[in-house]
Amino acid sequence: MSFGSWYRLLLGAFVALALLGSAQAETVTANDGKFTVQFPAPAKYTTFNQSPRADPSSIVVISEWEAKVGDKIWFVSSAVYPPRLGNLTYDNAVSDLKGIIRQSTFRHAGLQGREVVSSAGEGWVRRARYLIADRHFLRLSYTGRTGSEHDADVDRFFNSLKVRR
């Protein structure tokens, strides 16, 4: 094969791989259109109702999406709370977490949120971001090998969140 043939073959292979990689990504949208987020792979969706301890007669609608690629897990949870439960706070969400390595606040889409990095077992780490948008309590999380929590694909996942206000 000539150099030109090899070049076209390799270029075609790289283009095919790039298209294959982007084709696997999936943008999910909340049922009410409140937010979108892009997963690096197709996400499994589940939804259920739960009664909070603070008001067992209330119903909280929880939607969850999860995608796994190799040993990496991306997860989004959205809980829609009824107004009668009062103001939502981050303290309730992170008070039960174990193995917290660090916490910080951040701003995204005009909202202030909380980021928590915690141990997810020996050699594993979880990076989670919590946001409150109106009556929605959002949690985006990534779980993977320790040291991978700031990889480009993880930052791209967190930064892909779009919130409609």
C-alpha positions as CSV (number, residue, x, y, z in Angstrom):
1,M,0.0,0.0,0.0
2,S,1.2,3.5,-0.8
3,F,1.6,6.2,1.8
4,G,-1.5,7.9,0.6
5,S,-3.6,4.7,1.0
6,W,-2.3,4.2,4.5
7,Y,-3.0,7.8,5.3
8,R,-6.6,7.6,4.1
9,L,-7.1,4.4,5.9
10,L,-5.9,5.7,9.2
11,L,-7.7,9.0,8.8
12,G,-10.9,7.1,8.1
13,A,-10.4,4.9,11.2
14,F,-9.9,8.0,13.4
15,V,-13.0,9.6,12.0
16,A,-15.0,6.4,12.5
17,L,-13.8,6.2,16.1
18,A,-14.6,9.8,16.8
19,L,-18.1,9.4,15.4
20,L,-18.6,6.2,17.3
21,G,-17.6,7.9,20.6
22,S,-19.9,10.9,20.1
23,A,-22.8,8.7,19.0
24,Q,-22.7,6.9,22.3
25,A,-23.2,10.1,24.3
26,E,-26.8,10.8,25.4
27,T,-28.4,14.0,26.5
28,V,-31.2,13.4,29.0
29,T,-34.0,15.9,29.8
30,A,-36.0,16.1,33.0
31,N,-39.6,15.1,32.6
32,D,-40.7,18.7,33.1
33,G,-37.9,20.1,31.0
34,K,-36.3,21.8,34.0
35,F,-32.8,20.6,33.1
36,T,-30.7,18.7,30.7
37,V,-27.3,16.9,31.2
38,Q,-25.1,15.0,28.8
39,F,-24.0,11.5,29.7
40,P,-21.0,9.9,28.0
41,A,-23.1,6.8,27.2
42,P,-26.8,5.8,27.2
43,A,-28.3,6.3,30.6
44,K,-30.8,3.9,32.4
45,Y,-33.8,5.8,33.7
46,T,-35.9,5.0,36.8
47,T,-38.5,7.0,38.7
48,F,-40.3,6.5,42.0
49,N,-42.3,8.3,44.7
50,Q,-41.1,8.7,48.3
51,S,-42.6,10.2,51.4
52,P,-40.1,12.4,53.3
53,R,-39.6,11.9,57.1
54,A,-40.5,15.6,57.7
55,D,-44.0,15.1,56.2
56,P,-45.0,11.5,55.5
57,S,-48.2,12.7,53.9
58,S,-46.2,14.4,51.2
59,I,-45.0,12.8,48.0
60,V,-41.6,13.5,46.5
61,V,-41.1,12.5,42.9
62,I,-37.6,11.2,42.3
63,S,-36.1,10.6,38.8
64,E,-32.7,8.9,38.4
65,W,-30.4,8.3,35.4
66,E,-27.3,6.2,35.5
67,A,-24.6,5.4,32.8
68,K,-21.7,3.0,33.2
69,V,-18.6,3.0,31.0
70,G,-15.9,0.5,32.1
71,D,-15.3,1.2,35.8
72,K,-16.8,4.7,35.7
73,I,-20.4,5.5,36.8
74,W,-22.2,8.7,36.1
75,F,-25.5,9.4,38.0
76,V,-28.1,12.1,38.1
77,S,-31.0,12.3,40.6
78,S,-33.8,14.9,40.6
79,A,-36.2,15.1,43.5
80,V,-39.2,17.4,43.1
81,Y,-40.4,18.5,46.5
82,P,-43.9,20.0,47.3
83,P,-43.8,23.6,48.5
84,R,-45.3,22.7,51.9
85,L,-42.0,21.1,53.0
86,G,-40.4,24.5,53.3
87,N,-37.0,25.6,52.0
88,L,-34.7,23.0,50.7
89,T,-31.1,23.0,52.1
90,Y,-27.9,21.2,51.2
91,D,-27.2,20.2,54.8
92,N,-29.8,17.5,54.8
93,A,-28.3,16.0,51.6
94,V,-24.7,15.8,52.8
95,S,-25.3,15.2,56.6
96,D,-25.4,11.4,56.2
97,L,-22.4,11.1,53.8
98,K,-19.5,9.1,55.1
99,G,-15.8,9.4,54.1
100,I,-16.0,13.0,53.0
101,I,-12.6,14.2,51.7
102,R,-13.5,17.8,50.9
103,Q,-16.5,20.1,50.4
104,S,-16.8,23.4,48.5
105,T,-19.4,25.7,47.1
106,F,-19.6,26.5,43.4
107,R,-21.8,28.5,41.0
108,H,-23.4,26.9,37.9
109,A,-26.1,28.3,35.6
110,G,-26.6,31.2,38.0
111,L,-27.2,28.8,41.0
112,Q,-25.0,28.3,44.0
113,G,-24.3,24.6,44.8
114,R,-22.2,22.3,46.9
115,E,-19.6,19.9,45.7
116,V,-18.6,17.0,47.8
117,V,-15.7,14.6,47.1
118,S,-15.9,11.4,49.2
119,S,-14.4,8.0,49.4
120,A,-16.4,5.3,47.6
121,G,-14.3,2.4,49.0
122,E,-10.7,1.4,48.8
123,G,-9.2,2.9,45.6
124,W,-12.5,4.6,44.6
125,V,-13.8,8.1,44.8
126,R,-17.2,9.8,44.4
127,R,-17.5,13.4,43.2
128,A,-21.0,14.8,43.6
129,R,-22.6,18.2,42.9
130,Y,-25.8,19.3,44.6
131,L,-28.0,22.1,43.2
132,I,-31.4,23.5,44.2
133,A,-33.5,25.0,41.4
134,D,-36.9,26.0,42.6
135,R,-38.5,22.9,44.0
136,H,-35.9,20.6,42.3
137,F,-33.1,19.1,44.3
138,L,-30.4,17.9,41.8
139,R,-27.5,15.6,42.4
140,L,-25.0,14.8,39.8
141,S,-22.3,12.3,40.7
142,Y,-19.4,10.5,39.3
143,T,-17.8,7.4,40.8
144,G,-14.5,6.0,39.6
145,R,-10.9,5.2,40.5
146,T,-9.2,7.6,42.9
147,G,-7.6,10.4,41.0
148,S,-10.0,10.2,38.1
149,E,-12.5,12.7,39.6
150,H,-11.1,15.6,37.6
151,D,-10.6,13.9,34.3
152,A,-11.8,15.8,31.2
153,D,-14.8,13.5,30.7
154,V,-15.9,14.0,34.3
155,D,-15.7,17.8,34.1
156,R,-17.5,17.7,30.8
157,F,-20.4,15.8,32.4
158,F,-20.7,18.3,35.3
159,N,-20.4,21.3,33.0
160,S,-23.0,19.9,30.5
161,L,-25.8,20.6,33.0
162,K,-28.3,23.2,31.7
163,V,-31.0,24.4,34.0
164,R,-34.1,26.2,32.8
165,R,-35.2,28.9,35.2
